[in-house]
Amino acid sequence: MSEQNFPSSIDVAIIGAGAAGLGAARALEQSGLSVIVLEARDRIGGRAFTRMVTPEIAFDVGCGWLHSANENSFVGIAKQLGIAIDKTHPPWGEASFGDVFPKRERAAFGKAIDKFYDRVWRASKKKADAPAATLLVPGDPWNPMIDAVSTYVNGAELDRVSIHDLEAYRDTGINWRIREGYGSLVAAYGAPCPVVLNCAVELIDHSGLSIKLTTTQGTLTAGKVIITVPTNLIADETIRFTPELPTKIEAARNLPLGVDDKVMLKLSDPNGFPADGNLRAATMRTAMGTYHLRPFGHDCIEGFFGGRFARELEDAGDGAFAAQAIDEIAELLGNDIRRKLTPLAESRWAHDPFARGACSHARPGHAGARAVLAAPVDGRLFFAGEATSPQFFSTAHGARDSGERAARELLDPTPVS
């Protein structure tokens, strides 16, 4: 990262140094324009962030999987940077460790969730949208677990998620990882970008010939601006516009960030635990975690929580995820496991002031809000971020690609009507 002094004027200001902002900055490198990325945090990467919680264990606090890896732009970037890609099959499709989720029950659940997604596909062909929860079969015992999957994937339960949006997401079923951490890959990709850290933008005044940006480090003028911040910051008007942009604010409010969180536990005695194993029980409830045993063969367990339950655990304070995870694992494997587990780290994305959530989902009836949010304003304001991606929303590569798209729009001399 090329940390810059705060400029008084610039051709292009990019707000946010997450994957989208970095993608935009990299796409403008050969444009001949002066570019600056303004980042409120003290680091780049946004919701892609890797912490070394032990000398061996890299904990991806945010995104951790190269989803749809055969179409994921970060795969090629990793190869260019000489960063190794791990192609081990993800654990969530594997049999659960022990006998906590017997084969017959797994098969029944698999059939139930496949039928649910088939109903989603059929319903998405209809013009009218609705909450995805309306497609659950009343009384089906697997409904809570299908809903739990939604919390891990969308950060929200199915009653909050649009059928049309759920179907629009593109999943090729190929998922890879970076041993060094996805956040480390994004940081390496953004290393050449000119960034001002600890610089939160508060007001974008686009009323004059030049755009005036009021920030925590002062004021600067820009010819054009690319806004890549999470939707919750636009919806909450943490960043304000003059003149106001009510259409953008409404679109952002209809693309809220759900809550997905992780916890990492040290496993002191890994004997008998498979590398890259899965631990998930048929407990028939939505409010529960799912567990990745010994990722990359390390002596640890990674837990995942989502939706309302994750928000409740965040609100309970530091350590709540670890306590819940240890309780659940002990419920499944016996109380003796407690002495082998030690908390290492956890995320709390809803309480992160620069994100206020994990990833976007469209509210029922508002799948079209993604295109509305992505549309440029007056040929001078451009919008990017995972929430603006038509198919790869909620992913780092969807965010990066949207930044590149916004940069192309900025460089396109075609007049805006």
N, C-alpha and C positions, 0 to 999 in steps of 0.2 A: 504494500500500500504506500502510495506517495502522499504523505500528509502535507497539506498545503496551508499557506497563510490565508486568512480571510480576505477575499477580494472585494473591491468596491463596485466593480461591474464585470460582467461576464456575458458571453454569447448564450451559453446554455447552462442553466442550473438544474441539477437533478436532486430531488428531495428523497433521501433514503438510500442507504448503502447496503440494502439487502440484495438478494439475487437479482431482482428486477432492476434496481438502480445500477448495479455493477454491470448487468447485461447491456443497459443503455449506454453507459460510459464506454464500455469496450467497443460497442458498435460505432461510436463517434470518434474513435481514436484517430482515424485518417481523414476526418471531415474537414480539417482546417479551422474548425471552430474552437474557441476557448471554452472549456468545460470544467465545471466543479461539481462535486457530489457533497451535499450537506447532510451530515449524519448526526442524529441526536444522541446516539450511544457513544461510548468510548471505544468502540470496536466496529468493524464491518461485519456483514453477514446477516444481520437481522434475525429472522427466525431459524437460520441455519447457524448453529454454534456448537463447537466441540470443546469439551473440557476434559483434560487428563485428570481423572479422579484417583488413579494410582499411576506409577511409572509405566504400567502395561495397559491399563484400561482406558480407552477413549470413550467418553460418554457424550453421545449426540443429544444435547438438551432439546433441540428441535428436530427437524427432519433427519431421518437416519437411513432411508432406503431410496435407492435409485429406481423409483417406480417406472413401469413401462420402459425398462432399460434399453430395449431394442429401438426405442424412439426418443430416448432421453438425451438431450444435447450435452448434459454434463458427463456422459460416458466418453464422448469424443474429447471433451476438454480434459478429463482425467488422463486419457492416453497421451495427449499433447504435453501435459505437465509431468508425465512419468509417474503418476500416482496409481498404485495398483488397485484393481477392482476385484472384489471377492464375489464369486458367482455361486456360492453355496445356496442351496435351496432354502427359501425362507421357512421358518418353523411353523407358521400359523396353519399351514395345510397338512402338517404331519400329525401322526398319532400323539395323543397326550401322554406324558410320562406317567408311569405307574398304571393303576387301574381306575383312575378317577373319572375317566370318560371312556367307558367300554366301547368296543368296536361297533356293536349293534346300535348303540345310542348315537355314536358319531355318524353312522350311515343315515340314521333317521333325521338328524339335524342337517346333514348335508343335503338331503333330499328336500327338506322343508325350506332351506334358504335358497336353493336353486329354483324352486317353484315360486318363491317370493320374487326373485329377480326376473323371472319370466313374466310375472304379472306386471312388474315395473315396466318392462319393455313393451308389453301390449298396451298398457295405460298411457305410455309416453306418446303413442301414436294419435291419441285423442287431443283435440285442441284445448280442452279445459284441463287445467292443472289442479292438483290437490295435494294434501300432505301424504307422504309415502306411507304413513302409518295406516291409512285407509285401506291399504292393500294387504295388511295382515289378516289372516283368517281368524275370525272370532273363536276364542276358545282353544286355539292351537297352543299346546304346551311349550313350543319352541319360540313363541313370539318374544319373550323377554331376551332370549339369547340373540335372536335376529336384531332386536333393537340395540343390544350391547355392541354388536358388530358395527352398527351405524355410529355409535359413539366413538369407536376407535378410528373409523374411516372419516367421518364427517365432523366429529367433535360435537355432535348433537343427536338427540333421539329422532326417530322417524316422524314424529308429529310436528317437527320443526323444519323438515326438509322437503323441498319440492320434488315431485315425481319427475318432472321434465329435467330438472337439474341433475338428479341422481342418474338418470339414463344418459345424460350428455357427457358425463365423465368417461374418459377413455382409459381403459385398463387392459394392457396387452397380456397381463399375467406373468411378465418377466420382471423380477425384482432382484437387484444386486446391491452390494454394499461397498463401502470404503473402509478398510481396516483403520486408517488414520482418522476417520470421521468425515461425514458429509460436510459438516461445518468447516473442517480444515480444507477440504477441496474448494468450497466456495470462497474462503479467505484467500487461498492461493490464486484462484481465478481473478479475484479483485485486487491483487497486489499492485498491479501497474496503475490503478485508477487514482486520479487526483481527488483526495477526500479531505474535508474539514470535519473533524470529530467534535463531539460535545457541542453540536450546533443544531438546536431544535428550531424549526421554522414555525412561526406563530401566525403570520399574516402574509397572504399573497394578494397584492394590490395590482390588478391587471386593468385598471381604469385608464392609464395613460399610454403613451407610445412605448415606453419601456415598462417592464414588470418590476415592481418594487417588492422585495422580500424582507420582511422584518423577522430577525432571528435573535436567539439568545446571545449571539456574538456581534450583533450590529445589523446594519441595513446594507443591502446590495441591490443593484439593478441588473436585470437579465433581459436578453432579447426573447428567449423562449425558456419554458420550464417543463420538466418532466416530473410528475408527482407519482411516487411509487409506494407511499406509506400504506399500512394496513387500513382496511375499511373502517374499523372502529374509530380511528383517529379522525377520519373525515366525517363519519356519522355523528360523533360527539362534538364536532367543530373545535377540536383541539388545534387544528389548522383552519384558519378562517380565510374566506375569499371576499375581496371587494372589487367589483360588484359581487354579490352573493351568487352562488351556483346551487339553487335549490334542487335541480334535477340530479346533480351529482350527489348531494347529501342524501336525497331519497334513495338513490340507487345503492349507496353505501349502507344505508340502514336496512335495506332488503338483502344485503350480502354480509350478515354479521359473522364475526369470527366465533366458531365454536371453541370448545375447550378440550384439548388433548394434552395429557401430561405423562411423564415418565418418572420412574424411580430406579436407581441402581443400588443393588445390595451386594456386598462382598460375601462370598461363599467360602467359609474356612476349610471345609472338607468336601471337595468335589467328587470324591470316589463314589461311583455308582450313578452319577448324573451325566447324561449324554451331552456332548458338545452340540450347540445349536439345537437344543431340544425344545419341545413345547410343553407347557403346563397349563391346562384349561379344563375346568370341570363342568359337567352338566348340572349346574346348580340352579338353573331355571330362574335366574334373576338378572336384571339389567345392570344394577349397581354392583359391579364387580370388576376386578382386574383380569388381565391375561398376562402370561409370563413367558419370557424367552430365557431358557436355561443355557448358561455358559456360552454367550455369544462369542464367536471367534475362538471358542475353546478356553476362554478366560474363566477364572474362578469367581464368577459373579452371576447374578440373576437380574434381568431387566424386566420391570413391570410397566404395564400400560393401563391408563385409566382415561375415560372420556365422558363428555356430556355433563349432565346435571351433577352426577356423582363426583366427577373430577372437580367441578366448581365448588361443591360442598367441602371436599378435602382441602382445596386451596384455602378456602375461607377458614378452615380449622387451624391453619398456621403451619409453620415449618415443622417438618417431621411427620405430618399426618399421612402422607403417602407411604412412607417407609413403615409406619406402624400398621396401616391397613394392609399393606402387602405382606408383611410378616404374619399378621393374623390369618390372612387368606391362605398363604402357603402352609402354615401350620394346620389349618383346617383340612387341607388336602393331604398332607404328607405326615402329619403327626407332630405333636408338641416338641419332640426332640430336635426338630429342625431349627427351632428358635435360637439355640445357642450357636448355631453355625452361620447365622445371618447378621451382618452389620451394615447399617445405612452408609452409603457413600455420597449420593447426590440425588436431587430431585428437581423437577421443573415446576414452575407456577406461572404459566403463560397468561392467564387471565389477570394476574396481579402485576404483570410486566407493564410499566407505564407507556412503553413505546410500541406495544402490540395490543394489549388488552384482550388477548385470545390467541388461538393457535392457527386455525385455517378457516377459510370462508365456506359457507353453504348458502344456497339461495332459499329464501323463505317461500313457502307454497304460493304459487301464482306469480312469482317474480324471477323466474329463470332468465328472462330477458334483461335483467338488471346488469348482467355482466357486460353485455355489449353497450349498454347505456353508459356505464362507468368508464369503459374503454375509449369512448368517442372523444376526439380532440375538441377543444373550444377555441374558436377564432384563429385557428392555425398557430396559436402561441402557447396554449396549455395542453399538455399531453399526459395521458394517464396509463400507468402500468402497474403490475403487481399480480400475484397469483389469482386474485379475485377477478381480474379482467381476462384471464385465459379461457377460451371457449370450451376446451376439452381437458386441459391438464391443470385446472384450478386445484388449489390446496397442495401443490407440489413446488419444489424448488426449481425444477426445470421449466414448469409452466410460468413461474415468475420470471426467470431469466429470459425465456423466449419472448415474454410480453414486453420486457424492457428493450429488447432488440427491435420488436415491432414498433414501439413508440419512437425509437430513434429513426427508423425508416420513414415513419410518418412525418417526423420533424424535418427530415432532409428532402422529402418529396415536394417539388415545386408546384404541384397541382394546386390551384386555388381552392380554398374551402368555401363552399357555398353557404 
